[in-house]
Amino acid sequence: MTENRAEAFKAQIAALSIKDPATGRDRMMLRLGVAAMLIGVVLTVASYFGSNGTTNALSQRDFIVLSIVGLSVTVVGGALFLRYSLAGFLRFWLARLIYEQHTQTDRLLEQDDQTAHR
């Protein structure tokens, strides 16, 4: 009975024509977020060593601006990563919650039918 219910749930999801998020823009944005975090960290660390490696005040200020850009890229990448990784988790969680509620409702209706026939 559980297998039939799972198959029915899969058929209902297929009937909704919901796109598969694993193959779409969500996965690309998740990877972009990870790449932005890595690039931002590398840019910030390189700017730190670059500013310490010179005594020219103008070059040091340029490296400071570059390190601020690196920090900004890191924060934006972290936000992208967090948003799209949570979206995937919450999508799975919602589907599981709907399935469990549907199962619970069916079980309660069966109990109600059994008590009505007594």
C-alpha positions as CSV (number, residue, x, y, z in Angstrom):
1,M,0.0,0.0,0.0
2,T,2.9,2.3,0.8
3,E,4.5,1.7,-2.6
4,N,1.2,2.5,-4.4
5,R,1.0,5.7,-2.4
6,A,4.5,6.7,-3.4
7,E,3.8,5.9,-7.0
8,A,0.6,8.0,-6.8
9,F,2.6,10.9,-5.2
10,K,5.2,10.7,-8.0
11,A,2.4,10.8,-10.6
12,Q,0.8,13.8,-9.0
13,I,4.1,15.6,-9.0
14,A,4.6,14.8,-12.6
15,A,1.1,16.1,-13.4
16,L,2.1,19.5,-11.9
17,S,4.7,20.0,-14.6
18,I,7.3,21.4,-12.1
19,K,10.7,21.8,-13.6
20,D,13.5,19.8,-12.1
21,P,15.6,22.2,-10.1
22,A,18.7,20.1,-10.2
23,T,19.2,20.7,-13.9
24,G,18.3,24.3,-14.1
25,R,19.4,27.7,-13.0
26,D,19.4,26.8,-9.3
27,R,22.4,24.5,-9.6
28,M,24.3,27.0,-11.8
29,M,23.7,29.8,-9.3
30,L,24.8,27.6,-6.4
31,R,28.1,26.9,-8.2
32,L,28.4,30.6,-9.0
33,G,28.1,31.4,-5.3
34,V,30.8,28.9,-4.4
35,A,33.1,30.3,-7.1
36,A,32.4,33.9,-6.0
37,M,33.3,33.0,-2.4
38,L,36.6,31.4,-3.5
39,I,37.5,34.2,-5.9
40,G,36.7,36.9,-3.3
41,V,38.9,35.2,-0.6
42,V,41.8,34.8,-3.0
43,L,41.4,38.4,-4.2
44,T,41.3,39.7,-0.6
45,V,44.4,37.7,0.5
46,A,46.3,38.7,-2.6
47,S,45.5,42.3,-1.9
48,Y,46.7,42.1,1.6
49,F,50.1,40.7,0.6
50,G,50.3,43.2,-2.2
51,S,49.6,46.2,0.1
52,N,52.2,45.0,2.6
53,G,54.8,44.5,-0.2
54,T,55.0,48.1,-1.2
55,T,55.8,51.4,0.5
56,N,54.0,53.5,-2.1
57,A,50.9,55.0,-0.5
58,L,49.0,55.2,-3.8
59,S,49.6,51.5,-4.5
60,Q,48.5,50.6,-1.0
61,R,45.3,52.5,-1.4
62,D,44.6,50.6,-4.6
63,F,45.2,47.3,-2.9
64,I,42.8,48.4,-0.1
65,V,40.1,49.1,-2.6
66,L,40.8,45.8,-4.3
67,S,40.5,44.0,-0.9
68,I,37.1,45.7,-0.2
69,V,35.9,44.5,-3.6
70,G,37.1,41.0,-2.7
71,L,35.2,41.1,0.5
72,S,32.1,42.2,-1.3
73,V,32.4,39.4,-3.8
74,T,32.8,36.9,-1.0
75,V,29.7,38.2,0.8
76,V,27.6,38.1,-2.4
77,G,28.9,34.6,-3.1
78,G,28.0,33.5,0.4
79,A,24.5,34.9,0.0
80,L,24.0,33.2,-3.3
81,F,25.3,29.9,-1.9
82,L,23.1,30.1,1.1
83,R,20.0,31.1,-0.8
84,Y,20.2,28.3,-3.4
85,S,21.3,25.6,-1.0
86,L,18.5,26.4,1.3
87,A,16.0,26.4,-1.6
88,G,17.0,22.9,-2.5
89,F,16.7,21.7,1.1
90,L,13.3,23.4,1.6
91,R,11.9,22.1,-1.6
92,F,12.7,18.6,-0.5
93,W,11.4,19.2,3.0
94,L,8.1,20.6,1.6
95,A,7.6,17.6,-0.7
96,R,8.2,15.3,2.2
97,L,5.9,17.2,4.5
98,I,3.1,17.1,1.9
99,Y,3.6,13.4,1.5
100,E,3.5,12.7,5.2
101,Q,0.4,14.9,5.7
102,H,-1.3,13.0,2.9
103,T,-0.4,9.7,4.5
104,Q,-1.6,10.9,7.9
105,T,-4.9,12.1,6.4
106,D,-5.5,8.7,4.6
107,R,-4.8,6.9,7.9
108,L,-7.2,9.0,9.8
109,L,-9.9,8.6,7.2
110,E,-9.4,4.8,7.3
111,Q,-9.8,4.9,11.1
112,D,-12.9,6.9,10.8
113,D,-14.4,4.5,8.3
114,Q,-13.6,1.6,10.6
115,T,-15.2,3.2,13.6
116,A,-18.3,4.2,11.5
117,H,-18.8,0.6,10.4
118,R,-18.8,-0.8,13.9
